[in-house]
């Protein structure tokens, strides 16, 4: 029999319901594995040993009582950006290093109700600002495929944990690529749903108009299963959408015959690593063989997405992070002289360099005299980019391209120059600006490192994305490959 | 140099919703500090605002009442600044696209003419909390009970030309929001307060002078005093050859003066931008029509009806309709006085005089609202019936009302118990006149010698002799006859 940690959520669901394995056994095995690799990978900020075992015991009782829920007893990890009641929720920051959330995020609440067991909280870039997990106050996460390299970010802990088989699935968030980019770099499946599909309530805000909660899993099927549990309207989030959640699993296997795939011309540019480009073309060939047709499409405004993003996201973050002022919770400096000193030192000491850089950038672009030139202009470009996508989706069903320009880079390689770091999200940011769903699936290795293939669809086309990704994964085994030493 | 004052008011009215504008916490006044706060009010990480539909309904009601455009689409924006009583580090307000645009409020000036004051806009926003500096041993406390209470900020055009006009406008808006039941209007508790933008310019010139914004005005009296002080200050500066600087000033009610709080240079850059946590607020015509259907009779309409139906003067109608409760009280009195088979031709005028006169005097004296009047409308009507049927004179009625107010008894009981019935019996009045004439031969001679002014003296003496109970009309008639010899 396959080792427990190798099983996907769908497989675990079966094993738990047929009582082949108990949730407690499973959780024990994974906790041991987490402990074994914590020092090497640093994927977790908090491991919830006692709580997880207690939850597992309750899940086993539910299963014994004949409860039919598909994910009862399945262990997962939460990115430490999701508030979990009574537990530390740090957002990767010194500012919240000792913050215990008094409530559960909607995502956490829904998954809990569905019966999942929470193993712990995963490491992340501070306040989700970063593409390498190097900005975490709790230290960098290492890529299981090569510990000298980054796992990507900001959901680096979630991606590394799933890739290293420490958890079969983890929640994550994506503001400019923070789910897809680490998923690509760690060789796992990462889904960023349509903006509004998953409630943001209880998900600590970075850039509210771009943030979206999603999943890192080992297969599209697992993602479909779990998204069905966490998606849907939430009256506590006015930007969540009142649309019924379809049965994502029901349409996974639909044939791809007639599927019109758009090849994003702008994505196959000189910045794209040539070997990675070949893996993407190989992936496209697999889909073509299943009856899909390929057509090159151009989104002329897409190259503007990085500068647009780096105006809009910092602007929103500068305001969203104003609440961390040392007054009510979180980090407070020692012996403040007066109010100004309290603010300046609490924020100065509580936030890391990248967060401060973005707060300052955002404050600048919203300032009187600069607002029109930066913020307003960025919003106009954002509308143009959205319109580009919309036009493309009149002709094609999904857009496919690379998730990142290169495979995982070395720790420290890009920390000196923020702009090179920002360019790592060049292929992912567009979907955030337009609010579109996108999924990254592993499509091969380059120099022993995973490459991700990104599929972007129209609003609320998650079913279609899962379908394409799943059909691809039925024909390939890249998603089943474990990093050396983690099988 | 002749100067002209230019004033615009920004009125903040707390909307009378039960819960806050973006959270489910209660809004009631006076709870222990921070008892009415939830995670949203405290701006915990990850929480999001959800708009209270009731606050929107109230803002729409206000817009309709001032004949403004109710915007189909309005946008919530963040006003960013740091302060401990502002937990999120920004206030959710409306900036570029407010819910209410335009509209006007008519005020009556002292000379009886009316003036239309334009309203630029009214927008929805949340109130901040309060910082407490007293009794905390040098520390500052923060009470967030008020944080998130819905407000509409009503911004007038700079159409006001004196402190009096500003107060008249403020009172009118105050009346309006209470008619609409969207604000309790309690100025002491801060439910209704305003900032005044004040400038002066040379009379008959176009260009506005530099303005100062006066904050912290929470009574009608302070508004008038603060503006008058500020106008005098600005004129003094200008006449002294100086320049008025654009700044925010605070009114110190203890010293009766305005003080500089911060200059334009020190002003915050609020970095407004649309709040990405809230979708644009969209409302349709059906919604607006539904709200329009719930509007009560408004003060101007009511005053017009009083003038028409009761034959009141514009002044009386204005005073009586200053609050809906006051108008209701008055109408109840009139109703009772005109209930068939009673026929009192001057009933509306009689009721108006008493309600705006003696009753208002008593209410003001004891600082009591009409709703808590110690004499209710039916009892007041009972008193006026006795005036109408000549049981007592108008003068005696004032005394009886005072007794009713103080002791809570009914008019008839007081009249009986104190023997206040009017003397209409001619022989009794004649006897009293004879006695007074006999006792004052000198005055009588003077009167007869042409000093007709002494007539009043004799009236007074006879009234005194009859303890005020002589029927005044009868008395006049008889006295004239007798004095004439």
Contacts between the chains, C-beta under 8 A, distances in Angstrom:
chain1	res1	chain2	res2	distance
A	82	B	46	7.8
A	83	B	44	8.0
A	83	B	45	6.6
A	83	B	46	4.7
A	89	B	45	7.1
A	89	B	46	8.0
A	91	B	45	7.0
A	96	B	45	6.7
A	99	B	45	7.0
A	101	B	44	7.7
A	101	B	45	7.4
A	101	B	46	7.6
A	102	B	39	6.6
A	102	B	44	7.2
A	103	B	39	6.2
A	103	B	44	7.5
A	105	B	46	6.1
A	200	B	48	6.5
A	201	B	46	6.8
A	201	B	47	7.0
A	201	B	48	5.4
A	202	B	46	4.3
A	202	B	47	7.4
A	203	B	46	5.7
A	204	B	45	4.5
A	204	B	46	4.8
A	205	B	45	8.0
A	205	B	46	7.0
A	205	B	277	7.8
A	207	B	276	7.6
A	208	B	276	3.8
A	208	B	277	5.2
A	209	B	276	3.8
A	235	B	50	6.7
A	236	B	48	6.2
A	236	B	50	6.2
A	237	B	48	5.3
A	237	B	50	8.0
A	238	B	48	6.8
A	238	B	49	7.2
A	238	B	50	5.6
A	238	B	51	6.8
A	238	B	277	6.6
A	238	B	278	5.5
A	238	B	279	5.7
A	239	B	48	7.9
A	239	B	276	7.6
A	239	B	277	6.7
A	239	B	278	7.9
A	239	B	279	6.4
A	315	B	273	6.4
A	316	B	276	5.7
A	318	B	80	7.7
A	318	B	271	7.7
A	319	B	78	5.4
A	319	B	80	5.4
A	319	B	89	7.1
A	319	B	90	5.4
A	319	B	271	7.4
A	319	B	273	7.3
A	321	B	89	7.9
A	322	B	80	6.4
A	322	B	82	6.6
A	322	B	88	6.5
A	322	B	89	2.4
A	322	B	90	6.0
A	323	B	43	4.3
A	323	B	45	7.3
A	323	B	87	6.3
A	323	B	88	5.0
A	323	B	89	5.3
A	324	B	45	7.9
A	325	B	82	6.4
A	325	B	84	7.7
A	325	B	89	6.3
A	327	B	84	5.1
A	327	B	87	7.6
A	327	B	142	7.0
A	328	B	42	5.9
A	328	B	43	7.3
A	328	B	87	6.5
A	329	B	44	7.1
A	329	B	45	7.9
A	330	B	45	7.9
A	339	B	84	7.0
A	339	B	140	7.7
A	343	B	82	5.8
A	363	B	271	6.8
A	366	B	80	7.4
A	366	B	271	3.8
A	366	B	272	7.9
A	366	B	273	5.6
A	367	B	269	5.6
A	367	B	271	6.1
A	368	B	269	4.9
A	368	B	271	7.7
A	371	B	271	7.6
A	371	B	273	7.4
A	375	B	273	6.2
